[in-house]
Every structure is written in C-alpha cells, then in structure tokens.
Amino acid sequence: MPATVLVGLQWGDEGKAKVLDELAGEADIIVRYQGGSNAGHTVWLGQEKYAFHLVPSGVLRPGKLCLVGNGVVFEPGLFVEEVADLRKRGVKLGAENLRVSGLAHLVMPYHRLIDTLAEKRRGKSSIGTTGRGIGPAYADKAARTGLRVCDLLAPEYFLSRVAARLDELNPMLEKVYGHPALDPRKVADEVLAFAEPIRPMVADVSALLLDALDAGRSVLFEGAQGALLDIDFGTYPFVTSSNATTLGAAAGAGVPPFRLDKALGIVKAYTTRVGSGPFPTELLEATGEALRQKGGEFGTTTGRPRRCGWFDAVAVRYAARLNGVREAVLTKLDVLDGQPAVKIATAYRLDGRTTESFPADVAALSRVEPVYEQMPGWSEDTSKARKFDDLPAAARNYVLRLEKLSGLRFPGVSVGRGRDQTLRR
C-alpha cells in the first residue's frame, strides 16, 4: 500500500519504534504527524540504543526521506541537539533526508515553564504531563497565539510575536504562579539561535507528500503516543494534546484522508500506561513490578516507571474500531515468559452490569472492574524463536486467543528488540 498509518492501540509505549524501523525499510518516505518531544521512540540496532524524540526513527534506514509534519509541536533546540547527537553516531542527516514543515508550531521556553508550574499547582489533581510544554504549545496553536517554524526565518516578526504573547502571559506568571516576568528579547534570542541550523531543512511537507503519492511512492505515517491518549477519544483529561489516532494523520501531515490506504496497529502483549488516569487492568503487586522490570517499562523521554497490567481486550477493541485497524503487530510477548498464568480482560463490570464496551469518560472507567479469562502461562524462552511455530504451545494459544478477543489479526509477533525478533505470520 502506498500510504500506511502506524498507530498504537493502547496508552502508548506499545513498541512502535521497533515496528517503524522494520517497516521503514520497505517505505520511501516516513512522516511524523503529531505529538512532540514528550513521545520518545527507542530503536535497538544490536547493542546500540537510539532514542528519538522529534526526528523520525526512519533516519536509521539509508536512502529514506524523513519528514516532520505540521501536526507536530516542534522544539528547535532539542531538535538541533538530537540531530547533532545522531550525526556524532554516524547517522547521515541533512536537507536531503530530513525536512521539517514550516507550518509546525513551536514549543517555546515559556511553554515548558507554564507546563511545569501548572502541573505543580494542581497537586494531587495533576494529569501526569511530561513537563515538556506540549499542552501549552497546542493550546497556543488553538488560541491563534502560537509561533511556527516559518516564523523563525523572520527574526523581527518573530520578536514582535513573542513580545505580544508575553504581554498576556507575564501577568499570569507573576500573579498566579509568583514567577518573575520573562524578557521578550531574551526569550526570542534563545530560540532564534537555532534558526540557521534548521533553515535548510524547512520545507512544504504537504507538497512533498502529495507529489510522492502522485508518483506512486510509499509513505509511512508515524504516530506518537497511543489511541487511548487521543485528545478527543482517549481517557480525557488524562490524555495528550493532539489526535494520536489515525484521525490525526491527514491533518497532521497535510494530505487528504482518502489518500491514506491502510492502518496498521501496534499492540503490546500486556498493557501499560504512564502518568495519571484510570487503568482497569493495572497490577499493583509483585506481578506488575515483574512485568515492569522484565519489560524495561520506563519512559524513553522522562524515565518514569510505567504502570503495568494484563491485556485489556475491551480497550483494544475500542481502539481498533476507532482507528479502522484490522491488523496489528503484537509486541513484547517475551516479557510474559515465566508467568504461571496469564489473564485477559474480556469485559467490564460497571454498576452491577457486564459490558463489552469501553467507556471513554473517566468517571465510568474509574468504576469498572475487569472480567478476566485466565490461560496457562509458559516457562520457555520465547525470545529465541524465529518462527511462530517455534513458540511454546501455550504462547501460541495466547496469541490466537488475543486475536479472537480483539478482532485483530497479528501478521507479526515480536519477541525481542532485535530486527530479527519479529515473527512473520
């Protein structure tokens, strides 16, 4: 298919980067369409670990064009730093293989500041942001007070927009948060220092994509976070600030929806989420900690420990239907090795009734109790399997049962971080 959208079907951290890296080998262009530096993607090449934040992970594949779409909120300093670090490690990056949309909105220093101050002020009511300024940047975008990548290329205009924004923000910083007012010139100069390294990469990403699709080239649309963190359809307000579903791909990259051919999901063999919010299958005892340690469930961006729980088929069915996904790659099956039994949430009990529907409103979701189906575990090391039939019978049965309960087909099953550890079916 010329245009494929890759999307996580849980609360993020499903292992999208590994699958992106594999699929990028078959694509001509990879485009990131939403999110910001709050969404880390980790790729392992042998023993080498690459952590991505704004640069699409497809840059590890030679000859690919990687794009940052207009739907991304873009932090210039972090981007320049990330590019420099990758170059030091031998990754070739330049205008020939990495472009940034001039229409992408900027994460400004005051966005980070407000994010941190607001979250601290919420106290026990905090929503678990990363403190990277993502929400405030998207809020400015919606309020039409934001700045864009193209504005970096017009310094005087940029300064005037920063000054206008701080005229509004400084009283709030002083009176609400007790923080000193910010100097517009200092803020503008701090960000403008990164304009020249970025300038050669600024492009009309929408035009590049439409030309490529017209020419029959294949495009891989890279989403961040997961469907249950979508600003509209996730567990609001414990969500991200953009459309992390396939619904955001067209608007976030600048292509008409009818040009998207296929959606491929990513699903973890258990469930995790970072930050606050309801989590029906969360394990708060030794089993959850064992999954966290064995799965390395710590955030790529913040290092925060992820909350771990059993596979939630109710949530995955909801996400798959919403995203138009019929096939998904199942990741981290090997993390369940050694569990004497594995459980799957097949339904919820809500206010005395059984339901197979996912209530996206947090008041209801906070009250549900999962209805579990238990299956035998396995003691064998699945990470050594290279074909699906190499897996122990109990592991194969578990995968097939997840397919049945989620309504998805799993053409790939990942049993490790290596490129050779995805079992094609």
C-alpha positions in Angstrom: 0.0 0.0 0.0 1.4 3.4 -0.9 0.2 5.2 2.3 0.2 3.3 5.7 -0.6 4.8 9.1 1.1 3.1 12.1 -0.8 3.7 15.3 -0.6 2.4 18.9 -3.8 0.8 20.1 -3.3 1.2 23.9 -1.9 4.0 26.1 1.3 4.4 24.1 4.7 2.6 24.6 3.5 -0.3 22.5 6.8 -0.7 20.8 6.0 1.4 17.7 9.6 2.4 17.1 10.8 -1.1 16.5 8.0 -1.8 14.0 8.6 1.6 12.4 12.2 0.8 11.9 11.3 -2.5 10.2 8.6 -1.0 8.0 10.8 1.9 7.1 13.0 -0.5 5.2 10.1 -1.0 2.8 8.9 2.6 2.6 10.2 5.6 0.6 9.1 8.3 3.0 8.5 8.4 6.7 6.5 11.3 8.2 5.8 12.1 11.9 2.3 13.6 12.1 1.6 14.6 15.7 2.9 14.9 19.2 6.2 16.5 20.3 9.3 15.7 22.3 7.1 14.1 25.0 6.9 11.0 22.9 10.1 9.0 22.8 10.8 6.2 20.4 13.5 3.7 21.1 15.3 1.6 18.4 18.0 -1.0 19.1 20.5 -2.0 16.4 22.4 -4.8 18.0 23.6 -3.4 21.3 23.3 0.2 20.1 20.3 2.1 21.6 18.8 5.1 19.7 16.3 7.3 21.5 14.2 9.5 19.2 12.1 12.5 20.3 11.4 14.7 17.2 13.5 13.1 14.5 11.5 10.3 12.8 13.2 6.9 13.6 13.3 6.1 9.9 16.5 8.0 9.6 18.4 4.8 10.6 17.5 3.4 7.2 19.7 4.8 4.4 18.1 6.4 1.4 14.8 7.3 3.1 13.3 10.8 3.3 12.0 11.6 6.8 9.6 14.4 7.4 8.3 16.3 10.5 4.7 17.2 9.7 2.7 20.4 10.6 0.8 18.5 13.3 3.9 18.1 15.4 4.8 20.7 18.1 8.5 21.4 17.5 11.1 22.4 20.0 14.0 23.9 17.9 16.8 23.5 20.5 16.0 19.9 21.2 15.8 19.1 17.5 19.2 20.6 16.8 20.7 18.7 19.7 19.1 15.5 18.6 20.4 15.9 15.0 23.9 16.7 16.3 23.9 13.6 18.6 22.8 11.3 15.7 25.5 12.8 13.4 28.1 12.0 16.0 27.0 8.4 16.0 27.4 8.2 12.2 23.8 8.8 11.1 23.8 11.0 8.0 21.3 13.8 8.3 20.7 16.9 6.2 18.2 18.5 3.9 18.5 15.5 1.5 16.9 13.1 4.0 15.3 15.2 6.8 12.7 18.0 6.4 10.6 20.0 8.8 7.2 21.6 7.9 7.3 25.4 8.1 3.8 25.1 9.5 4.7 23.1 12.6 4.1 25.1 15.8 7.0 25.8 18.1 7.4 24.7 21.7 8.7 27.9 23.3 10.6 28.2 26.6 7.6 29.7 28.3 5.5 26.7 27.3 7.8 24.4 29.3 7.7 26.8 32.2 3.9 27.1 32.3 3.6 23.3 31.9 5.8 22.7 35.0 4.2 25.4 37.1 0.6 24.4 36.3 1.2 20.8 37.0 2.9 21.6 40.3 -0.1 23.9 41.2 -2.6 21.1 40.5 -1.0 18.9 43.2 -3.0 15.7 43.7 -5.1 16.6 40.7 -2.2 16.6 38.3 -2.7 14.9 35.0 0.8 13.5 34.6 2.3 15.6 31.9 6.0 15.2 30.9 6.7 18.9 31.6 7.9 19.4 28.0 5.5 22.2 27.2 3.4 20.1 24.8 -0.1 21.0 26.1 0.6 24.8 26.4 2.1 24.8 22.8 -1.1 23.1 21.4 -3.2 25.5 23.5 -1.5 28.5 21.9 -2.0 26.9 18.5 -5.7 26.6 19.1 -5.9 30.1 20.5 -4.0 31.5 17.5 -1.3 32.9 19.7 1.4 30.4 18.7 4.5 30.7 16.6 5.5 28.4 13.8 8.8 27.1 12.3 8.4 29.5 9.4 8.4 32.4 11.8 11.9 31.6 12.9 13.1 32.7 9.4 11.7 36.2 10.0 13.5 37.4 13.2 11.8 40.8 13.6 8.4 39.4 13.1 9.3 36.5 15.5 10.3 39.0 18.2 7.1 41.0 17.8 5.0 37.8 18.2 7.0 36.8 21.3 6.5 40.2 22.8 2.8 40.2 22.2 2.4 36.7 23.7 4.4 37.7 26.8 2.3 40.8 27.3 -0.5 38.3 28.0 1.5 35.7 29.9 3.7 37.7 32.2 0.8 39.0 34.4 -0.3 35.4 34.9 3.3 34.2 35.7 3.6 36.9 38.3 0.2 37.0 39.9 -0.8 33.3 39.7 2.5 31.5 39.9 4.7 34.0 41.6 7.3 33.7 38.9 9.3 36.7 37.6 8.2 38.2 34.2 10.1 37.0 31.1 12.1 39.3 28.9 10.8 39.0 25.3 14.2 39.8 23.7 15.9 37.1 25.8 13.3 34.5 25.0 13.3 35.4 21.3 17.1 35.3 21.1 17.3 32.0 22.8 15.1 30.4 20.2 16.4 32.3 17.2 19.9 30.9 17.9 18.6 27.6 16.3 17.1 29.2 13.2 20.2 28.8 10.9 20.8 25.1 11.6 17.1 24.4 10.9 16.7 26.7 7.9 18.0 24.3 5.2 15.5 21.6 6.4 12.4 23.8 6.4 10.0 22.6 3.6 6.4 22.4 2.4 5.9 18.9 3.8 2.3 18.6 2.4 3.5 19.3 -1.1 6.4 16.8 -0.8 3.9 14.1 0.3 1.3 14.8 -2.3 4.0 14.7 -5.1 5.3 11.5 -3.7 1.9 9.8 -3.6 1.1 11.1 -7.1 4.3 9.4 -8.2 3.3 6.1 -6.6 5.9 6.2 -3.8 5.2 4.6 -0.5 4.7 6.7 2.6 4.7 5.5 6.3 2.8 7.8 8.7 4.4 7.7 12.1 2.1 8.4 15.1 3.2 9.1 18.6 1.6 8.0 21.9 -1.4 5.7 21.6 -5.1 5.8 20.7 -6.3 5.8 24.3 -4.4 9.1 24.8 -6.2 10.8 21.9 -7.3 14.3 22.8 -10.9 13.6 21.6 -11.4 9.9 22.1 -8.9 9.0 24.9 -9.4 9.0 28.6 -9.8 12.8 28.9 -8.4 14.7 30.6 -5.6 12.1 31.2 -4.6 12.3 27.5 -2.1 14.0 25.2 -2.9 17.3 23.4 -3.2 16.0 19.9 -5.1 13.4 17.9 -3.0 10.3 18.5 -5.3 8.1 16.3 -5.3 7.6 12.6 -7.8 10.5 12.6 -4.9 12.9 13.1 -2.7 11.6 10.2 -4.3 13.5 7.4 -4.5 16.9 9.2 -1.1 16.4 10.8 0.8 15.7 7.6 -1.3 17.7 5.1 -2.8 15.1 2.9 -6.5 14.4 2.1 -7.9 11.4 4.2 -8.8 9.5 1.0 -5.1 9.3 0.2 -4.4 7.0 3.2 -4.6 3.4 2.2 -4.1 1.3 5.3 -3.9 1.5 9.1 -1.6 -0.9 10.9 -1.9 -1.2 14.7 0.7 -1.9 17.4 -0.5 -3.8 20.5 1.6 -4.9 23.5 1.0 -8.4 24.8 0.0 -6.8 28.1 -0.9 -3.2 29.0 1.0 -0.2 30.3 0.3 3.5 30.8 2.4 6.4 32.1 1.0 9.2 34.3 -2.4 9.5 35.9 -5.8 8.3 34.8 -7.9 5.2 35.1 -6.3 1.8 34.2 -8.8 -1.1 34.7 -6.3 -4.0 34.5 -3.4 -2.4 36.5 -1.4 -4.8 38.6 -0.4 -3.1 41.9 1.5 -6.1 43.3 4.5 -8.2 42.5 3.3 -9.3 39.1 3.1 -5.7 37.9 6.6 -5.0 39.1 7.9 -8.1 37.5 6.5 -7.0 34.1 7.9 -3.5 34.6 11.4 -4.8 35.3 11.5 -7.5 32.6 9.9 -5.3 30.0 12.1 -2.3 30.8 8.9 -0.3 31.3 10.4 3.1 31.9 9.7 6.2 29.8 12.1 6.9 27.0 11.6 10.7 27.5 11.2 11.0 31.3 12.4 7.7 32.7 9.2 7.4 34.7 8.1 3.9 35.6 5.2 2.7 33.6 2.1 1.2 35.2 1.7 -2.4 34.1 -1.4 -4.6 33.8 -2.9 -7.5 32.0 -4.1 -7.3 28.3 -7.3 -5.3 28.1 -9.3 -6.7 25.1 -12.1 -4.2 25.7 -9.9 -1.2 25.3 -8.1 -2.7 22.3 -11.4 -3.5 20.5 -12.5 0.1 21.0 -9.2 1.5 19.7 -9.1 -0.8 16.7 -12.6 0.1 15.6 -12.0 3.8 16.1 -8.8 3.7 14.0 -10.1 1.4 11.3 -7.4 -1.2 12.1 -7.9 -4.8 11.2 -4.2 -6.0 11.6 -1.7 -5.2 14.3 1.8 -6.3 15.3 1.8 -7.9 18.7 4.9 -6.8 20.7 6.8 -7.9 23.9 5.3 -11.4 24.1 8.7 -12.5 25.6 8.0 -10.3 28.7 5.3 -12.8 29.7 7.8 -15.7 29.8 7.8 -17.4 33.2 4.3 -16.3 34.2 2.5 -19.4 35.6 -0.8 -18.0 34.2 -1.8 -15.0 32.0 -5.0 -13.1 32.1 -7.1 -11.2 29.6 -9.8 -8.7 30.4 -12.7 -9.8 28.1 -15.4 -7.4 29.6 -16.1 -5.0 32.4 -18.5 -5.0 35.3 -19.9 -1.5 35.6 -22.5 -0.6 38.2 -23.6 -4.2 38.6 -23.8 -5.0 34.8 -21.4 -6.6 32.4 -20.4 -4.6 29.4 -18.1 -5.3 26.5 -18.0 -1.6 25.6 -15.2 0.8 26.6 -16.4 3.9 28.4 -14.1 6.7 27.4 -15.3 9.0 30.2 -13.1 8.7 33.2 -15.9 8.8 35.8 -17.3 5.5 34.4 -13.9 3.9 33.6 -12.7 4.6 37.1 -15.6 2.4 38.4 -15.2 -0.6 36.2 -13.9 -4.0 37.3 -12.3 -6.2 34.6 -13.8 -9.6 33.9 -10.9 -11.9 33.3 -10.2 -15.0 31.3 -7.2 -16.9 32.6 -4.9 -19.1 30.4 -1.9 -21.2 31.2 1.5 -19.5 31.1 4.8 -20.8 29.7 8.3 -21.2 31.1 10.2 -21.4 27.8 12.3 -18.5 26.4 10.3 -17.2 23.5 13.0 -14.6 22.6 14.9 -17.4 20.8 12.0 -18.2 18.5 12.4 -17.2 14.8 9.2 -18.6 13.5 5.7 -18.6 15.0 5.7 -22.4 15.2 8.8 -22.2 17.4 6.8 -20.7 20.2 5.6 -23.0 23.0 2.0 -24.1 22.6 0.7 -22.0 25.5 2.3 -18.9 23.9 0.8 -19.6 20.5 -2.6 -20.3 22.1 -2.4 -17.0 24.0 -1.7 -15.1 20.7 -4.5 -16.8 18.9 -6.9 -16.0 21.8 -5.9 -12.3 21.8 -6.7 -12.3 18.0 -10.1 -13.7 18.7 -11.0 -11.4 21.6 -9.6 -8.2 20.0 -10.9 -8.8 16.5 -7.5 -8.3 15.1 -5.1 -10.4 13.0 -1.4 -10.3 14.1 0.7 -10.7 11.0 3.8 -10.1 13.1 4.6 -11.1 16.7 7.7 -9.5 18.4 9.7 -11.5 20.9 12.6 -9.0 21.5 14.1 -5.7 20.5 16.2 -7.1 17.6 15.3 -6.7 13.9 15.3 -10.5 13.6 13.0 -11.0 16.5 9.7 -10.2 14.8 8.0 -13.5 13.8 6.2 -13.0 10.4 2.9 -15.0 10.1 
